[in-house]
Amino acid sequence: MKMSNSISRSMVCLIVLLGLAACNNTSSKSFVTTADFNPKEKHPIVIAEAAENFDIPLSSSLRTIDKRLGMAIMAFGQQAVSEGNGFVEVLTPAGAANHSAVRAVTPQIKAALKSGGVQSGRIVTRTYPVTDPAASAPIRLAFAKVKATVHECGQWPENIRSNTQNTNFENFGCSTQANLAAMVDNPADLLRPRAMTPSDATRRNVVMGRHRAGEATNSAYSLKDSSTGAGL
């Protein structure tokens, strides 16, 4: 009888120890947060100053930029004035195979920037080294502006098959956040909404006048006046 009680107590202790061991068998990540399920927290859009670049490829035989390229450079200058501080850097390659083309078109690029509204004193020319002297390197235009950015997507630090907590994988939602950051026209709109525009006082007086007179307040509309109803 005593032997049986001893065995029973041993079995109970063994079961308790096994239960505690099972509870202690957790993965390296023992807790989850809202960021594990919300891509906006895991991949936040950051509003900060960054460079806006425009690389202009040049062939060795180029001596004159065409009208289309000149218009694009002028539009870049307008963007630098409206969205940046008005300064534009012209980075030219040093020691590239197309150095003659670079020397020929650089004054034309500056002239196009001036046509876009950039003051001549705010066009800064600098050089950058070229590692391969046999290659044709581009001229880069750059200005600083406030941009909405997301850290680099495509991070896969762990195998998604080993996720036993059913949380979103590391890269989930990153591309959506990056696309939103790239599409937004004014990054300040992501910080707070814009103020409401003033109401149309003239139209409001017309509507209120008709309402007081018991008339219909909607605008007159006929299918005959629209292209949709033209064939009806």
C-alpha positions in Angstrom: 0.0 0.0 0.0 2.8 2.4 0.9 4.6 1.4 -2.4 1.4 2.3 -4.3 1.0 5.7 -2.6 4.7 6.5 -3.4 4.2 5.6 -7.0 1.1 7.7 -7.2 2.8 10.7 -5.7 5.7 10.3 -8.1 3.4 10.2 -11.0 1.6 13.4 -9.9 4.9 15.2 -9.5 6.1 14.0 -12.9 2.8 15.2 -14.5 3.2 18.7 -12.8 6.8 18.9 -13.9 5.9 18.0 -17.5 3.2 20.7 -17.5 5.6 23.3 -16.2 8.1 22.4 -18.8 5.5 22.7 -21.6 4.5 26.1 -20.3 8.2 27.2 -20.3 8.7 25.9 -23.9 8.2 29.3 -25.7 9.8 30.8 -28.7 12.4 33.5 -28.6 9.5 36.1 -29.1 7.3 35.4 -26.2 4.9 38.4 -26.7 3.3 40.3 -29.5 2.5 44.0 -30.0 0.1 45.9 -32.1 2.9 46.5 -34.6 2.9 42.8 -35.3 -0.6 43.2 -36.9 -0.6 46.8 -38.0 1.6 47.7 -41.1 1.3 51.4 -40.3 3.3 50.8 -37.1 5.7 48.3 -38.4 6.4 50.3 -41.6 5.7 54.0 -40.6 5.8 56.8 -43.2 8.5 59.2 -42.1 8.3 62.9 -43.1 11.8 64.3 -43.5 14.1 66.2 -45.8 15.6 64.2 -48.6 17.1 64.7 -52.0 15.1 64.9 -55.2 17.3 63.6 -58.0 17.1 63.8 -61.8 19.8 61.8 -63.7 20.5 63.0 -67.3 22.2 60.3 -69.4 24.7 61.6 -72.0 26.2 59.8 -74.9 29.7 60.7 -75.9 28.6 62.3 -79.1 25.9 64.6 -77.6 26.5 68.3 -77.9 23.0 69.8 -77.7 20.1 68.8 -75.6 16.8 68.5 -77.4 13.6 70.4 -76.7 11.9 67.6 -74.8 14.9 67.2 -72.4 15.1 71.0 -72.0 11.4 71.1 -71.0 12.0 68.3 -68.5 14.9 70.2 -66.9 12.9 73.4 -66.8 10.1 71.6 -65.0 12.6 70.2 -62.5 13.7 73.8 -61.9 10.1 74.9 -61.3 9.7 72.0 -58.9 12.9 73.1 -57.0 11.5 76.6 -56.6 8.0 75.5 -55.5 8.9 72.5 -53.3 12.5 73.1 -52.3 14.6 76.1 -51.2 15.4 77.2 -54.7 18.9 75.7 -54.8 19.8 73.1 -57.4 23.0 71.1 -57.5 24.4 70.2 -60.9 26.7 67.2 -60.3 29.0 66.5 -63.3 31.2 63.4 -63.6 34.9 63.8 -63.5 37.0 61.7 -65.7 34.3 59.9 -67.6 34.4 58.8 -71.3 31.7 61.4 -72.2 33.6 64.4 -70.6 33.3 66.4 -73.9 29.5 66.0 -73.9 29.4 67.0 -70.3 31.4 70.1 -71.0 29.1 71.0 -73.9 25.7 70.5 -72.4 26.3 71.8 -68.8 25.7 75.4 -69.8 22.5 74.4 -71.6 21.3 72.6 -68.5 21.9 75.7 -66.4 20.1 77.8 -68.9 17.1 75.5 -68.8 17.1 75.6 -65.0 17.1 79.4 -65.2 14.1 79.3 -67.5 12.3 77.3 -64.8 12.8 80.1 -62.3 16.0 79.1 -60.6 18.2 82.0 -59.9 21.8 81.8 -61.3 23.3 82.3 -57.9 21.4 79.3 -56.6 22.8 76.8 -59.2 25.7 75.0 -57.6 28.0 73.0 -59.8 30.1 70.2 -58.4 31.8 67.1 -59.6 31.8 63.5 -58.6 34.4 60.8 -59.3 33.8 58.0 -61.8 35.3 54.6 -61.1 35.3 53.4 -64.7 36.8 56.0 -67.0 35.6 54.0 -70.1 32.0 54.5 -69.1 29.6 57.3 -69.9 28.3 58.8 -66.6 25.2 61.0 -66.2 24.8 64.5 -65.0 22.7 64.6 -61.8 20.5 67.4 -60.8 19.4 67.5 -57.2 17.6 69.7 -54.7 16.4 69.2 -51.1 12.8 68.9 -50.3 10.5 67.5 -47.6 9.5 64.0 -48.6 7.4 61.1 -47.3 9.5 57.9 -47.2 9.4 54.4 -45.8 12.4 52.3 -44.9 13.6 49.8 -47.5 11.1 47.0 -48.1 12.0 43.4 -48.9 13.3 42.4 -45.5 12.9 38.7 -44.6 14.7 38.2 -41.3 13.0 34.9 -40.5 11.3 32.0 -42.2 7.5 32.7 -42.2 6.9 28.9 -41.8 8.3 29.1 -38.3 5.7 31.7 -37.2 3.6 29.9 -34.6 1.9 33.1 -33.2 0.0 33.8 -36.4 1.4 37.3 -36.7 2.0 39.2 -40.0 5.4 38.5 -41.6 8.0 41.2 -41.5 7.5 42.6 -45.0 3.7 42.6 -44.9 2.2 45.9 -45.9 5.6 47.6 -46.6 5.0 48.1 -50.3 1.5 49.6 -49.7 3.0 52.1 -47.3 5.9 52.9 -49.7 3.4 53.4 -52.6 1.3 55.8 -50.5 4.4 57.8 -49.5 5.4 58.0 -53.1 2.0 59.1 -54.4 1.1 61.8 -51.9 1.4 65.3 -53.4 2.0 67.2 -50.2 3.7 65.2 -47.3 2.2 67.6 -44.8 -1.2 66.1 -45.6 -0.1 63.0 -43.8 0.6 65.0 -40.6 -2.8 66.8 -40.4 -5.7 67.5 -42.7 -5.9 70.8 -44.7 -8.1 73.6 -43.5 -11.5 73.9 -45.2 -11.9 76.3 -48.0 -14.4 79.2 -47.7 -18.0 78.4 -48.6 -19.6 79.8 -51.7 -21.6 82.7 -50.3 -23.3 83.5 -53.6 -24.6 80.0 -54.2 -25.7 79.7 -50.5 -27.8 82.9 -50.9 -29.4 81.5 -54.0 -30.3 78.2 -52.3 -31.6 79.8 -49.2 -33.7 82.3 -51.2 -35.3 79.5 -53.1 -35.9 77.5 -49.9 -37.7 80.5 -48.3 -39.8 80.9 -51.5 -40.8 77.3 -51.4 -39.0 76.5 -54.7 -36.8 73.6 -55.6 -33.2 74.3 -54.6 -31.5 71.9 -56.9 -29.9 73.0 -60.2 -31.8 72.6 -63.4 -30.4 69.6 -65.3 -31.5 67.8 -68.5 -30.3 64.8 -70.3 -30.4 66.8 -73.5 -27.6 69.0 -72.1 -25.2 66.0 -71.5 -23.2 63.9 -73.8 -24.5 60.8 -72.0 -28.1 61.5 -72.9 -27.4 62.8 -76.3 -28.4 59.6 -78.0 -31.6 59.0 -75.9 
